[in-house]
């Protein structure tokens, strides 16, 4: 009810009234002042107060022009009815000064009242525009109390979640949260109550029909004029299509990486297979040395088994981070690409610290190192140089987290300044038809999943060209701290 009255008052103030109504209203306020003065003996002692009020009322709702008319009418009314001798228009020096002071005070009060009225009209119009923006937004925008009770629900929220506003108003926001994520929402409400900020994050919500939707959620505290947190506002955007697209791109790049690995593994397996064939032939035709040849054949079979085990490391999926040695993981990848590097006579310098261990996902780290080594080998000309370094380090930031730094540097052609800012964008490639433009984008995603950082520096000047990728991987993930 109060909201309806406020809207009616706002409409009355902001509507452009006709001049007869406005100026007639000014005279009516003076008549009302005279009536109140006549009916109240108390007002006889201070007749100016009721007429100042009449002027302020006129200025606030009818405008400054009518307030001037009300001031003039009040002067006449006070002189005629309140100042001795009554019912005549004649004043002495002292009364004239009082009337002049009344005129000044009335006009000043009228000006202030009109300014406030105009400010309120502008505020009302701004609120109406903001409400229209929120209501017409395609994003879901809603607000809740500190206890999580929904207090507003726009059209975008109706479209995203499937609930009409009257179905959720006054109910808990947990209505849209999957049961396994309820603790997340409660924790965020507690953080907002304590005044802690919450960064935008990707999560999952439940629609009215029970289906799940991937959203990007931004939460902000709602504060009173005194700064007290009185609730929270949330903006949710449907990113289901984006998530599915990115997942499809990741699968595609994994297939590309698998194709590269297949070629490398086939080459590696071919050598022990040839040796195995020759050893079996010798064992069959040289009985005196059969045991020796069979022992050597077993060694070759073990080589093939080791290669198969390494291959499984690339494709095996793990749901949880596990402790792993970064140096050993990089060495396994480097062993697979050894023949390719040797074929181009690329000199490889290794600076490995065997103590570098982190919590991570071994299969994805192998894919990361595979992408970086493959890119470096393709950028380096025959007889070039590849430098690999693994060492314990700290993050180059105020947090200075402990972890491992992996550096992959080459003296290839380098990346131009124009291309360098875009190397981590999907589908952006400098290799023409040979590249998919997904390798470094996927690599950055793997580093981000490990809560690390990847940086790149490059130079294209002749004689000094080359590229350096620096990857920092924290020793522990934030969820383990």
Secondary structure, 3 states (H helix, E strand, C coil): CHHHHHHHHHHHHHCCCCHHHHHHHHHHHHHHHHHHHHHCHHHHCCHHHHHHHHHHHHHHHHCHHHHHHHHHHHHHHHHHHHCCCCCCCCCCHHHHHHHHHHHHHHHHHHHHHHHHHHHHHHHHHHHHHHHHHHHHCCCEEEEECCCCEEEEECHHHHHHHCCCHHHHCCCEHHHHCCHHHHHHHHHHHHHHHCCCCCCCEEEEEECCCCCEEEEEEEEEEEECCCCCEEEEEEEEEECHHHHHHHHHHHHHHHHHHHHHHHHHHHHHHHHHHHHHHHHHHHHHHCHHHHHHHHHHHHHHHHHHHHHHHHHHHHHCCCCCCEEEEHHHHHHHHHHHHHHHHHHCCCEEEEEECCCCEEEECHHHHHHHHHHHHHHHHHHCCCCCEEEEEEEEEECCCCCCCEEEEEEEEECCCCCCHHHHCCCCCCCCCCCHHHCCCCHHHHHHHHHHHCCCEEEEEEECCCCCCEEEEEEEEECCCHHHC
